[in-house]
Amino acid sequence: MSDSCCGTTAIEIEQFTTTQQASALPVVVIGAGPVGLAAAAHLAERGIDFTLLEAGDRVAASMAQWGHVRVFSPWKYNVDAAARRLLEADGWMAPDADWLPTGAELIDDYLAPLAKLFGGKIRFGAKVSAISRLGYDRVRTAGREQAPFLIRLDDGTELQARAIIDASGTYTSPKVLGASGLPAHGEGEVFVDHALPDVLGADRDRFEGKRVLVVGAGHSAATTLLALAELDDTPITWAIRAGNATRAYGGGDADALPARGALGTRLRAHVESGRIRLLTGFFTHRINAIGQGVEVVSRDPSGHEQSVTVDRIVSATGYRPDHSIAAELRLDLDPVLGSTRTLAPLIDPNQHSCGTVPAHGADELAHPEPGYYAVGVKSYGRAPTFLMATGYEQVRSVVAALAGDWQATRDVQLDLPETGVCTSNLAEAQEQRVGLATGISGGLLSASLPLATVSAAESGGCCG
Ligand SMILES: Cc1cc2nc3c(=O)[nH]c(=O)nc-3n(C[C@H](O)[C@H](O)[C@H](O)COP(=O)(O)OP(=O)(O)OC[C@H]3O[C@@H](n4cnc5c(N)ncnc54)[C@H](O)[C@@H]3O)c2cc1C
């Protein structure tokens, strides 16, 4: 029998796996970040066998990269309900519900103890390089739904699963510097720091006394710029695509959120005093390594060029999802955001901030490939409106679906106040409590830059 009139003769693949055999396989969760671990907690609670594959050699390897940054949502929104139940049964004491933890605190005080409960079900150093269906490429249909998933790791080993919860995040696929979404010429040949280096901590020596360029208009860029401004003899250049930084500064004294306004005001003051040199209309086009430094050349759409020569580049241009590992699966992706098409209007940064995204679950996350769910920040694609709390509700619903509990699947709820979780008010309050006024871990410095006033697509939005 042939698959097509003019193609190769198809090899008849036996129906080597019955539905029962496939359903006896574990669920594979990809990524031991907060959402992947929450998925594991829900699977454990429901008694569903699972294996969690984590590329890094530790829990929450991506979050560990920005461990020095204080988040702006307090503990009460950062702990998954099933994870809390499992941890409390093990004697865990929840941290102060109103405290804003750093990424490192989230790991040490919550995610690492949670991961310990799962023992050998988590495999570290297990980077997934591809997912398919056993014996099925993307085109083959008959019997597809009964075939187990095939997961290949980058060391070549393979395993099978009855379903996949892909919580691999977006942190490892930052957007490029090139202004049109393509890498700038030469971008791959120079070292570029991605968002939120620990400028005042572990990375200080690499920045102090160096000429630094920060590219991007969001809160990650602002956070890095304000930290750099604390270093002596460190010339700072800030490059944005927009014609001016008004939107990035926010409303200043008139801003609805005082701390947000203060952040923008501080940034503006540094620009106006000359401490930070602002380059507007900067469309990164080419990067040339020259001697010890790099020349970064902008070419705007009219062809006008400008350039700057620096020692270090920090790219704070945001993240995008990498769907390449699932290229052999049938995905239905929104052409703009790269989320599912059903989810896209619910998370659209033109309409929503983190706090106004409605609750959603398995129905909105489903692809034409039954049993494959991308969850967590990856599920949002390029939308910067993600919160851990929404990811926790996603995995509660997805695991309920895998358990066949359709009532729980569809009973999606989110207890997020429209304001108060995604704003810098909390950061300001903590600033007052602990007196942090400087440093990248400080409340104000980790406040989200203008949600309302900067195009989220430019800004990197509320969450980084
Ligand atoms: C600086 C910053 C501040 C933020 N602040 C907040 C906040 O205040 N409140 C809030 O709710 N949210 C915040 N967020 C957004 C979001 O909640 C976090 O990004 C969160 O870490 C997302 O969780 P995740 O589990 O979906 O993905 P991640 O935390 O990114 O975890 C993904 C995991 O998958 C692993 N992985 C990646 N690829 C593979 C692969 N191929 N195979 C196996 N493993 C893989 C990674 O190593 C990583 O451990 C912030 C984000 C950033 C960057």
Ligand as a Chemical Component Dictionary entry (heavy atoms), coordinates in Angstrom:
data_LIG
# 
_chem_comp.id                   LIG 
_chem_comp.type                 NON-POLYMER 
_chem_comp.pdbx_formal_charge   0 
_chem_comp.three_letter_code    LIG 
# 
loop_
_chem_comp_atom.comp_id 
_chem_comp_atom.atom_id 
_chem_comp_atom.alt_atom_id 
_chem_comp_atom.type_symbol 
_chem_comp_atom.charge 
_chem_comp_atom.model_Cartn_x 
_chem_comp_atom.model_Cartn_y 
_chem_comp_atom.model_Cartn_z 
_chem_comp_atom.pdbx_ordinal 
LIG C1  C1  C 0 13.101 38.002 35.541 1  
LIG C2  C2  C 0 11.765 37.386 35.598 2  
LIG C3  C3  C 0 10.879 37.754 36.585 3  
LIG C4  C4  C 0 9.615  37.154 36.673 4  
LIG N1  N1  N 0 8.775  37.533 37.662 5  
LIG C5  C5  C 0 7.593  36.885 37.818 6  
LIG C6  C6  C 0 6.726  37.197 38.900 7  
LIG O1  O1  O 0 6.972  38.107 39.674 8  
LIG N2  N2  N 0 5.588  36.486 39.042 9  
LIG C7  C7  C 0 5.232  35.501 38.188 10 
LIG O2  O2  O 0 4.211  34.858 38.416 11 
LIG N3  N3  N 0 6.003  35.229 37.115 12 
LIG C8  C8  C 0 7.167  35.890 36.909 13 
LIG N4  N4  N 0 7.968  35.598 35.832 14 
LIG C9  C9  C 0 7.419  34.780 34.721 15 
LIG C10 C10 C 0 7.370  33.268 34.939 16 
LIG O3  O3  O 0 6.561  32.935 36.024 17 
LIG C11 C11 C 0 8.713  32.635 35.103 18 
LIG O4  O4  O 0 9.448  32.818 33.923 19 
LIG C12 C12 C 0 8.651  31.130 35.412 20 
LIG O5  O5  O 0 9.946  30.684 35.697 21 
LIG C13 C13 C 0 8.056  30.307 34.268 22 
LIG O6  O6  O 0 7.950  28.981 34.697 23 
LIG P1  P1  P 0 7.998  27.720 33.707 24 
LIG O7  O7  O 0 8.040  26.531 34.608 25 
LIG O8  O8  O 0 6.915  27.844 32.724 26 
LIG O9  O9  O 0 9.353  27.846 32.888 27 
LIG P2  P2  P 0 10.873 27.957 33.377 28 
LIG O10 O10 O 0 10.966 28.467 34.760 29 
LIG O11 O11 O 0 11.582 28.695 32.324 30 
LIG O12 O12 O 0 11.365 26.447 33.437 31 
LIG C14 C14 C 0 11.606 25.709 32.272 32 
LIG C15 C15 C 0 12.542 24.545 32.625 33 
LIG O13 O13 O 0 12.643 23.697 31.485 34 
LIG C16 C16 C 0 13.994 23.323 31.303 35 
LIG N5  N5  N 0 14.165 23.017 29.872 36 
LIG C17 C17 C 0 14.217 23.896 28.842 37 
LIG N6  N6  N 0 14.337 23.230 27.671 38 
LIG C18 C18 C 0 14.367 21.902 27.978 39 
LIG C19 C19 C 0 14.473 20.720 27.199 40 
LIG N7  N7  N 0 14.576 20.769 25.855 41 
LIG N8  N8  N 0 14.486 19.515 27.826 42 
LIG C20 C20 C 0 14.371 19.450 29.186 43 
LIG N9  N9  N 0 14.273 20.559 29.975 44 
LIG C21 C21 C 0 14.254 21.767 29.381 45 
LIG C22 C22 C 0 14.780 24.529 31.774 46 
LIG O14 O14 O 0 16.112 24.173 32.140 47 
LIG C23 C23 C 0 13.936 25.008 32.960 48 
LIG O15 O15 O 0 14.356 24.407 34.181 49 
LIG C24 C24 C 0 9.230  36.184 35.721 50 
LIG C25 C25 C 0 10.136 35.825 34.712 51 
LIG C26 C26 C 0 11.389 36.415 34.651 52 
LIG C27 C27 C 0 12.332 35.999 33.552 53 
# 
loop_
_chem_comp_bond.comp_id 
_chem_comp_bond.atom_id_1 
_chem_comp_bond.atom_id_2 
_chem_comp_bond.value_order 
_chem_comp_bond.pdbx_ordinal 
LIG C1  C2  SING 1  
LIG C2  C3  SING 2  
LIG C2  C26 DOUB 3  
LIG C3  C4  DOUB 4  
LIG C4  N1  SING 5  
LIG C4  C24 SING 6  
LIG N1  C5  DOUB 7  
LIG C5  C6  SING 8  
LIG C5  C8  SING 9  
LIG C6  O1  DOUB 10 
LIG C6  N2  SING 11 
LIG N2  C7  SING 12 
LIG C7  O2  DOUB 13 
LIG C7  N3  SING 14 
LIG N3  C8  DOUB 15 
LIG C8  N4  SING 16 
LIG N4  C9  SING 17 
LIG N4  C24 SING 18 
LIG C9  C10 SING 19 
LIG C10 O3  SING 20 
LIG C10 C11 SING 21 
LIG C11 O4  SING 22 
LIG C11 C12 SING 23 
LIG C12 O5  SING 24 
LIG C12 C13 SING 25 
LIG C13 O6  SING 26 
LIG O6  P1  SING 27 
LIG P1  O7  DOUB 28 
LIG P1  O8  SING 29 
LIG P1  O9  SING 30 
LIG O9  P2  SING 31 
LIG P2  O10 DOUB 32 
LIG P2  O11 SING 33 
LIG P2  O12 SING 34 
LIG O12 C14 SING 35 
LIG C14 C15 SING 36 
LIG C15 O13 SING 37 
LIG C15 C23 SING 38 
LIG O13 C16 SING 39 
LIG C16 N5  SING 40 
LIG C16 C22 SING 41 
LIG N5  C17 SING 42 
LIG N5  C21 SING 43 
LIG C17 N6  DOUB 44 
LIG N6  C18 SING 45 
LIG C18 C19 SING 46 
LIG C18 C21 DOUB 47 
LIG C19 N7  SING 48 
LIG C19 N8  DOUB 49 
LIG N8  C20 SING 50 
LIG C20 N9  DOUB 51 
LIG N9  C21 SING 52 
LIG C22 O14 SING 53 
LIG C22 C23 SING 54 
LIG C23 O15 SING 55 
LIG C24 C25 DOUB 56 
LIG C25 C26 SING 57 
LIG C26 C27 SING 58 
# 
